[in-house]
Amino acid sequence: PALGPKGSLGSHYILCVQMAAPRNDVWVWDPVEGPHFSHPSDIPFEDEAQARSRFLDKMIGPRSVKISRAKILDKKGNIAMIARSDGSNHEVPRARVLPWYEGLLLLQTLEATQSKQALPSWFTDELKTVLEEEKAKYPKKVVSEALYTEKRLLETAITGARVVDLDEKEWQYRRENLRGDEKIPEAGDNKETPGFWNISNVTAYMPPWEAFCHERAGFYQDFYQVKWDHPFAEADYSRVENGCPGVPGTTWEPDECLPPQLDGMRVREKKKWVKRKKEIEAKLTEENLQQVKKQRTEDESKEASADAAAPKPRTSRVRRDGNPLVQDLFRSQLGHDFNADEIDLTNSNIRAGWPRRPQEYPEGFRCADPPGFCFSQCDCMDDQRPQKQWEMTKAWLEDVSRSTAANACIDNLTKRTDFVRRRGQVTKMCYFETGTSVLGDQAHSKACLGLAAEVEQQIKSILKDIPVPAISNAAVPVRIPARAFLKNDMDYEPLSVLLAEPTAWATLNQDDGQVLAVSGGPPSRPAPLRVEILHSEGRVAVADCVVTDPKPQKPMLAATESIVRRFTDLQTKDMNRNARLVLQEQLGKVFDFETKTPRELPLGQWLDTASTILTMLRTTALAMVVQRPREGS
């Protein structure tokens, strides 16, 4: 095997000059200082000044370029549209975009090497925070190099600006589809080839984020430890920029210097590296887990001591002004002391008070990501400002053919005046209004609503004859089905239910409508019980109930027979067959269709089932929630 055609990073300076030298969230390569940018994977070729800067002045790695956080908006060809944290949007070559996970691995590597060398100035506290937050997302609190290399880089080479594979296809910075099955040349296969240098073997691999930070590499490419063949097999390269101290005849070489014929060696060494790295990460993560567990125990102990020492928050049964607490809409047992007059309705402080950094959020909370934290001059949270032109125009999404097709669809729908009407021609509040003069087939809806009316009537009749024993056992709850009393646009679950007139012999759960007799029930029977049903706007319906003495005959059995009789009559008529099957399954809970007899159930269970059936009937009457049967089925 041989390296070439550009040779080694050099045992001599002249060889360095002669030899030429990669989620919505991404990183972008930027120059550390000034406008001039040189890609971190580019090794100088036929540029003596740049070679001196890179190899002699050590302007490589984190001293020459940095990574900046950005969001990728669009990709077209070799160009990517990105949004930076300062709010600016612009295009960059796709080669400058670094995958999010790779950027985290680079930051993690820099952090790990700070004991040997100082962190670069651009590795700010903000980047440290991002890294810690991302590491915290993983169970082992580490960004896994082995996992990423195995899943993403095993068959992809991070390489130079221009490389050609065995199929004569040209690649830039990343070459895909490495041929791991490529035959590995055996010893003695070496042939003298002009422009190539014979090697004995490839003995190790270094991923690009480590190479970028390594003093013997410094470029963002895959690097391989190469053992040179005769006559360089015993040469001491320890003093050259890419030599391996203590290993004669060996240097670290960038991926672009290894020809594609050595893909078998590439993949072999990557697999070995992944295996070793997994073992190292397993040991480190086990130590991390033990350390985290110990720290968590200490923190919990401190928190428990602090909680015991801290004064408990004061609670009150009345507001600060002496008036009753404002009842919570959803949890009726809670109340609030809330003064709406204290709210700043002008939103004058919304921009200044908006959290922009992780530490400004309450513990355990953070911003939605994407889009991520607002930048310093961001005003997106201010809904009272007019929108800016760049917010309403997204040129990178514009597609003339797609826009033309969309407009044609709108025009065609506008012409269908037989069932739709276009609104907003004057007010510019555009929408389509369904026509009300022409209706489709209403047979199914009428059948469902007719049966729903029967179920509603039977529920109301049962609530007029509630035996005292049925509401005396809290373990077998009886709930007032509010849906039977709510009509039209009010037909949705209420916020709460209340007794119109509080009584000493009954209680009503405001949240779920369970009624419970206390002290033996009403002193005289029958006893009326009026229940008010409340939405956010106040009382919207009233349920009139009556509590009676138990009777030999059970009205629920007659009510069930009446509902099933109506259902059976409709079965051969207009109701959707699939809807009937689902409804029959629910009716089977209160009626045995084999013996054709009602089931004897507790009152609460019967009311719950009837309420479910009522909800299903009203729903399928107005919405397509079951598949329509095929013609002829």
NORFEN-V778979 format. One record per residue. N is the residue number from 1. NEAR is the number of other ideal C-beta (glycine too) atoms within 10 Angstrom. Layout:
BEGIN
n=N near=NEAR
n=N near=NEAR
END
This chain:
BEGIN
n=1 near=23
n=2 near=21
n=3 near=24
n=4 near=17
n=5 near=14
n=6 near=20
n=7 near=19
n=8 near=25
n=9 near=27
n=10 near=20
n=11 near=20
n=12 near=10
n=13 near=15
n=14 near=11
n=15 near=15
n=16 near=25
n=17 near=19
n=18 near=14
n=19 near=24
n=20 near=19
n=21 near=22
n=22 near=23
n=23 near=10
n=24 near=13
n=25 near=18
n=26 near=20
n=27 near=22
n=28 near=18
n=29 near=23
n=30 near=16
n=31 near=12
n=32 near=14
n=33 near=11
n=34 near=6
n=35 near=5
n=36 near=6
n=37 near=15
n=38 near=16
n=39 near=19
n=40 near=25
n=41 near=27
n=42 near=21
n=43 near=25
n=44 near=19
n=45 near=18
n=46 near=10
n=47 near=15
n=48 near=12
n=49 near=9
n=50 near=17
n=51 near=21
n=52 near=15
n=53 near=16
n=54 near=23
n=55 near=22
n=56 near=11
n=57 near=10
n=58 near=13
n=59 near=16
n=60 near=22
n=61 near=21
n=62 near=22
n=63 near=14
n=64 near=23
n=65 near=22
n=66 near=21
n=67 near=24
n=68 near=18
n=69 near=17
n=70 near=25
n=71 near=17
n=72 near=18
n=73 near=15
n=74 near=14
n=75 near=13
n=76 near=10
n=77 near=7
n=78 near=9
n=79 near=12
n=80 near=22
n=81 near=18
n=82 near=20
n=83 near=16
n=84 near=16
n=85 near=16
n=86 near=10
n=87 near=14
n=88 near=11
n=89 near=16
n=90 near=10
n=91 near=13
n=92 near=18
n=93 near=15
n=94 near=17
n=95 near=17
n=96 near=22
n=97 near=19
n=98 near=23
n=99 near=15
n=100 near=17
n=101 near=19
n=102 near=22
n=103 near=25
n=104 near=21
n=105 near=23
n=106 near=26
n=107 near=23
n=108 near=18
n=109 near=20
n=110 near=22
n=111 near=16
n=112 near=11
n=113 near=16
n=114 near=11
n=115 near=6
n=116 near=8
n=117 near=12
n=118 near=8
n=119 near=15
n=120 near=17
n=121 near=11
n=122 near=15
n=123 near=19
n=124 near=12
n=125 near=8
n=126 near=13
n=127 near=21
n=128 near=13
n=129 near=13
n=130 near=19
n=131 near=20
n=132 near=13
n=133 near=12
n=134 near=17
n=135 near=17
n=136 near=8
n=137 near=8
n=138 near=12
n=139 near=7
n=140 near=15
n=141 near=15
n=142 near=13
n=143 near=22
n=144 near=18
n=145 near=22
n=146 near=18
n=147 near=15
n=148 near=18
n=149 near=23
n=150 near=17
n=151 near=11
n=152 near=12
n=153 near=20
n=154 near=14
n=155 near=15
n=156 near=17
n=157 near=27
n=158 near=24
n=159 near=23
n=160 near=25
n=161 near=16
n=162 near=13
n=163 near=20
n=164 near=12
n=165 near=17
n=166 near=11
n=167 near=8
n=168 near=6
n=169 near=12
n=170 near=9
n=171 near=19
n=172 near=17
n=173 near=23
n=174 near=16
n=175 near=24
n=176 near=10
n=177 near=13
n=178 near=20
n=179 near=17
n=180 near=15
n=181 near=9
n=182 near=17
n=183 near=10
n=184 near=16
n=185 near=17
n=186 near=8
n=187 near=9
n=188 near=5
n=189 near=11
n=190 near=17
n=191 near=9
n=192 near=7
n=193 near=12
n=194 near=6
n=195 near=10
n=196 near=17
n=197 near=19
n=198 near=19
n=199 near=28
n=200 near=17
n=201 near=16
n=202 near=21
n=203 near=16
n=204 near=17
n=205 near=26
n=206 near=20
n=207 near=25
n=208 near=28
n=209 near=23
n=210 near=19
n=211 near=26
n=212 near=27
n=213 near=20
n=214 near=18
n=215 near=13
n=216 near=19
n=217 near=23
n=218 near=27
n=219 near=27
n=220 near=28
n=221 near=28
n=222 near=29
n=223 near=29
n=224 near=25
n=225 near=19
n=226 near=28
n=227 near=18
n=228 near=23
n=229 near=18
n=230 near=10
n=231 near=9
n=232 near=19
n=233 near=14
n=234 near=9
n=235 near=15
n=236 near=14
n=237 near=23
n=238 near=14
n=239 near=8
n=240 near=20
n=241 near=21
n=242 near=25
n=243 near=22
n=244 near=19
n=245 near=10
n=246 near=8
n=247 near=15
n=248 near=15
n=249 near=20
n=250 near=26
n=251 near=28
n=252 near=22
n=253 near=24
n=254 near=29
n=255 near=23
n=256 near=27
n=257 near=27
n=258 near=25
n=259 near=18
n=260 near=18
n=261 near=15
n=262 near=25
n=263 near=23
n=264 near=18
n=265 near=22
n=266 near=24
n=267 near=20
n=268 near=16
n=269 near=20
n=270 near=23
n=271 near=15
n=272 near=13
n=273 near=19
n=274 near=21
n=275 near=11
n=276 near=13
n=277 near=18
n=278 near=16
n=279 near=11
n=280 near=11
n=281 near=18
n=282 near=12
n=283 near=10
n=284 near=13
n=285 near=17
n=286 near=11
n=287 near=10
n=288 near=15
n=289 near=13
n=290 near=10
n=291 near=11
n=292 near=13
n=293 near=10
n=294 near=10
n=295 near=10
n=296 near=10
n=297 near=10
n=298 near=10
n=299 near=10
n=300 near=10
n=301 near=10
n=302 near=10
n=303 near=11
n=304 near=10
n=305 near=10
n=306 near=9
n=307 near=9
n=308 near=7
n=309 near=7
n=310 near=9
n=311 near=5
n=312 near=6
n=313 near=5
n=314 near=5
n=315 near=7
n=316 near=9
n=317 near=7
n=318 near=11
n=319 near=15
n=320 near=8
n=321 near=7
n=322 near=6
n=323 near=9
n=324 near=9
n=325 near=15
n=326 near=14
n=327 near=15
n=328 near=13
n=329 near=13
n=330 near=9
n=331 near=11
n=332 near=15
n=333 near=8
n=334 near=11
n=335 near=17
n=336 near=11
n=337 near=12
n=338 near=10
n=339 near=11
n=340 near=7
n=341 near=5
n=342 near=6
n=343 near=9
n=344 near=9
n=345 near=7
n=346 near=8
n=347 near=13
n=348 near=10
n=349 near=9
n=350 near=14
n=351 near=15
n=352 near=6
n=353 near=10
n=354 near=14
n=355 near=15
n=356 near=14
n=357 near=13
n=358 near=15
n=359 near=7
n=360 near=11
n=361 near=13
n=362 near=7
n=363 near=5
n=364 near=5
n=365 near=8
n=366 near=12
n=367 near=15
n=368 near=7
n=369 near=11
n=370 near=9
n=371 near=12
n=372 near=16
n=373 near=19
n=374 near=18
n=375 near=13
n=376 near=9
n=377 near=9
n=378 near=15
n=379 near=12
n=380 near=13
n=381 near=14
n=382 near=11
n=383 near=8
n=384 near=8
n=385 near=11
n=386 near=6
n=387 near=8
n=388 near=9
n=389 near=7
n=390 near=11
n=391 near=9
n=392 near=7
n=393 near=10
n=394 near=12
n=395 near=9
n=396 near=15
n=397 near=11
n=398 near=9
n=399 near=10
n=400 near=7
n=401 near=7
n=402 near=10
n=403 near=11
n=404 near=10
n=405 near=10
n=406 near=11
n=407 near=10
n=408 near=10
n=409 near=10
n=410 near=11
n=411 near=10
n=412 near=9
n=413 near=12
n=414 near=13
n=415 near=9
n=416 near=12
n=417 near=10
n=418 near=8
n=419 near=14
n=420 near=15
n=421 near=14
n=422 near=16
n=423 near=12
n=424 near=11
n=425 near=9
n=426 near=6
n=427 near=7
n=428 near=6
n=429 near=8
n=430 near=10
n=431 near=8
n=432 near=15
n=433 near=10
n=434 near=9
n=435 near=13
n=436 near=8
n=437 near=7
n=438 near=10
n=439 near=10
n=440 near=8
n=441 near=8
n=442 near=11
n=443 near=12
n=444 near=21
n=445 near=17
n=446 near=14
n=447 near=24
n=448 near=24
n=449 near=16
n=450 near=16
n=451 near=21
n=452 near=21
n=453 near=13
n=454 near=20
n=455 near=27
n=456 near=21
n=457 near=14
n=458 near=23
n=459 near=23
n=460 near=15
n=461 near=14
n=462 near=22
n=463 near=23
n=464 near=14
n=465 near=19
n=466 near=24
n=467 near=18
n=468 near=18
n=469 near=13
n=470 near=21
n=471 near=24
n=472 near=14
n=473 near=13
n=474 near=13
n=475 near=5
n=476 near=13
n=477 near=19
n=478 near=26
n=479 near=16
n=480 near=23
n=481 near=24
n=482 near=24
n=483 near=22
n=484 near=21
n=485 near=22
n=486 near=20
n=487 near=10
n=488 near=5
n=489 near=7
n=490 near=14
n=491 near=16
n=492 near=10
n=493 near=9
n=494 near=21
n=495 near=18
n=496 near=22
n=497 near=24
n=498 near=16
n=499 near=15
n=500 near=14
n=501 near=9
n=502 near=9
n=503 near=15
n=504 near=9
n=505 near=15
n=506 near=20
n=507 near=16
n=508 near=21
n=509 near=16
n=510 near=18
n=511 near=14
n=512 near=12
n=513 near=22
n=514 near=17
n=515 near=23
n=516 near=15
n=517 near=22
n=518 near=13
n=519 near=9
n=520 near=9
n=521 near=21
n=522 near=19
n=523 near=9
n=524 near=6
n=525 near=12
n=526 near=13
n=527 near=18
n=528 near=13
n=529 near=24
n=530 near=13
n=531 near=20
n=532 near=18
n=533 near=21
n=534 near=17
n=535 near=17
n=536 near=9
n=537 near=8
n=538 near=8
n=539 near=12
n=540 near=18
n=541 near=19
n=542 near=11
n=543 near=21
n=544 near=13
n=545 near=20
n=546 near=14
n=547 near=23
n=548 near=17
n=549 near=11
n=550 near=10
n=551 near=9
n=552 near=4
n=553 near=7
n=554 near=18
n=555 near=17
n=556 near=24
n=557 near=17
n=558 near=14
n=559 near=21
n=560 near=24
n=561 near=15
n=562 near=16
n=563 near=23
n=564 near=19
n=565 near=11
n=566 near=17
n=567 near=21
n=568 near=13
n=569 near=12
n=570 near=19
n=571 near=14
n=572 near=8
n=573 near=9
n=574 near=15
n=575 near=23
n=576 near=22
n=577 near=14
n=578 near=15
n=579 near=22
n=580 near=19
n=581 near=11
n=582 near=14
n=583 near=22
n=584 near=15
n=585 near=9
n=586 near=15
n=587 near=20
n=588 near=13
n=589 near=16
n=590 near=21
n=591 near=20
n=592 near=11
n=593 near=11
n=594 near=6
n=595 near=8
n=596 near=10
n=597 near=13
n=598 near=20
n=599 near=16
n=600 near=11
n=601 near=17
n=602 near=14
n=603 near=21
n=604 near=18
n=605 near=16
n=606 near=25
n=607 near=24
n=608 near=17
n=609 near=20
n=610 near=26
n=611 near=20
n=612 near=15
n=613 near=21
n=614 near=23
n=615 near=17
n=616 near=19
n=617 near=24
n=618 near=18
n=619 near=15
n=620 near=24
n=621 near=21
n=622 near=11
n=623 near=8
n=624 near=9
n=625 near=13
n=626 near=18
n=627 near=10
n=628 near=12
n=629 near=12
n=630 near=7
n=631 near=5
n=632 near=4
n=633 near=7
END
